Amino acid sequence: MSDKCVIDPERECLGLMKARELENDLKDLIRQNRESHERFFERLELLEKQEGIQGEQYKHIMEKLDRLSGDVKELKAKPAKRWESIVEKVLGLVIAAVVGFALARLGLQ
């Protein structure tokens, strides 16, 4: 196809020149869009990786908190166990004293 105007072959075809400019502009726009999309998807991939890492860190923190919770419960239970042990010993001594007293009274009479 000729670059000359159909109406006046002495002049250049302005429509063809404008079409070529538009083609070049479109190619530039497509290239810019491709580059921006690539950067966008790279950023998304990075965010997904970071989210996965944070998920693992959260999981480990929760596991440590669960273990700590068990340790706290155990520490809370120690004074109660100690108190129960003291009460058992005191009750045993009282019962032994009462039985000893009763046996002593029976044996003296």
WORA-V77632 format. One record per residue. N is the residue number from 1. D_FIRST is the distance of its C-alpha to the first C-alpha in Angstrom with 1 decimal. Layout:
# WORA-V77632
N;D_FIRST / N;D_FIRST
This chain:
# WORA-V77632
1;0.0 / 2;3.8 / 3;6.7 / 4;8.8 / 5;10.6 / 6;10.6 / 7;14.3 / 8;14.9 / 9;12.5 / 10;15.1 / 11;14.6 / 12;12.3 / 13;10.9 / 14;13.9 / 15;13.0 / 16;10.0 / 17;12.7 / 18;15.3 / 19;13.5 / 20;13.2 / 21;16.9 / 22;17.9 / 23;16.6 / 24;18.5 / 25;21.5 / 26;21.5 / 27;21.6 / 28;24.4 / 29;26.2 / 30;26.0 / 31;27.4 / 32;30.1 / 33;31.1 / 34;31.4 / 35;33.6 / 36;35.7 / 37;36.2 / 38;37.3 / 39;39.8 / 40;41.0 / 41;41.6 / 42;43.3 / 43;45.6 / 44;46.3 / 45;47.2 / 46;49.5 / 47;51.2 / 48;51.8 / 49;53.4 / 50;55.6 / 51;56.6 / 52;57.7 / 53;59.7 / 54;61.3 / 55;62.2 / 56;64.0 / 57;65.8 / 58;66.9 / 59;68.1 / 60;70.2 / 61;71.6 / 62;72.6 / 63;74.3 / 64;76.2 / 65;77.3 / 66;78.5 / 67;80.6 / 68;81.9 / 69;82.8 / 70;85.0 / 71;86.6 / 72;87.4 / 73;88.9 / 74;91.0 / 75;92.2 / 76;93.1 / 77;95.1 / 78;97.2 / 79;99.5 / 80;100.0 / 81;101.0 / 82;103.3 / 83;104.9 / 84;105.4 / 85;107.0 / 86;109.4 / 87;110.4 / 88;111.0 / 89;113.3 / 90;115.2 / 91;115.7 / 92;116.9 / 93;119.4 / 94;120.6 / 95;121.1 / 96;122.8 / 97;125.1 / 98;126.0 / 99;126.7 / 100;128.7 / 101;130.6 / 102;131.4 / 103;132.5 / 104;134.6 / 105;136.3 / 106;137.0 / 107;138.3 / 108;140.6 / 109;142.3
